Amino acid sequence: MLDRDGYPPGVPCWIDTAQPEPDAAVAFYGALFGWEFEDRMPADAPGNYFVGRLHGRDVAAVGSQPDGAPPAPVWSTYIAVDRAEDAATRVLDAGGSMLAEPFDVLDAGRMGIFSDPSGAVFSVWEAKQHKGAQLVNEPGTWNFSDLNTRDVDGAKAFYGSVFGWVADTFTGGGMEFTMLRLPGYGDFLEKRDPDLRTRQAEMNAPPGFEDVVAGLMPMTSDRFSDDVPPHWSVTFTVDDTDAMAARAAELGGTVMAPPFDAGPTRVAVLRDPQGAVFTVSMFDPESL
């Protein structure tokens, strides 16, 4: 299992979704991915924060939608930082906006909510008791987050200034992908996974791929309508994309993009019953 006990600064570390009816979302995602949930909020709290667990490890969360939140729920990505206040300064200096200044989340950690200059919203996470997702890249868990933007050059400059990311184009399965790398991240991963670079070389992964932390997706007119704002999106690993899309529909979700092959992956874009969009992906290394 690809379990984790922490993330270095500059690496996406957690995802959650705030929903109008969190109990209904818990039922949906529990049935879809097999998650078991635990409410981490105190009994007298005004809302819920259900942490989804798989194989006894934290993988994602479903929370209550706060007052004043946009009516359509989304999946949010958190990026690890050493100090949330320092990250806020870098965001503002780089031209981003602060939507919620850093605040404590009980004893779990400290977070802030921001948007990049194009309007894509993300959060930063200064870990305390909660270090982030404990299990990733396994069926039913978070695999990746992508930045979807119409200003690719602006995004490269902004996230480079704030988190030290570098944008590179990779080729796999006959397709080109723009990825965001954090130089040195592969060294961090290799300490707990000594065979990482060997496995990637066997799959013909390009140099530097071990440092990839996120994807960068241009919002072209053939993929997104003009009314869709720039945003961060999340992808979950599955062992059968077609079966997962069918199961989501049975549970009241919507198949936004039916299963299709994209390089070494088979992908589907789904929407939960309350409107949060997410992607499921099955990786086929033999197609590389």
Protein Blocks (a to p, Z undefined) as FASTA:
>chain_A
ZZdfbdcehiafbdcdddfblmlmmmmmmmmnopacddfbdfkbcbdcddddeehiafbd
cddddehiafbdcdddddddfblklmmmmmmmnopacfbdcddehjlbccdddddfkopa
cdddddfkbnbjfbghiahiafbdcdddfblmlmmmmmmmmnopacddddeehiacdddd
dehklmmmmmmmmmlmmmmmmnopaehklmpcbdcddddfklpcfklccddddddddfbf
klmmmmmmmnopacfbgcddehjbccdddddfkopacddddddfklZZ
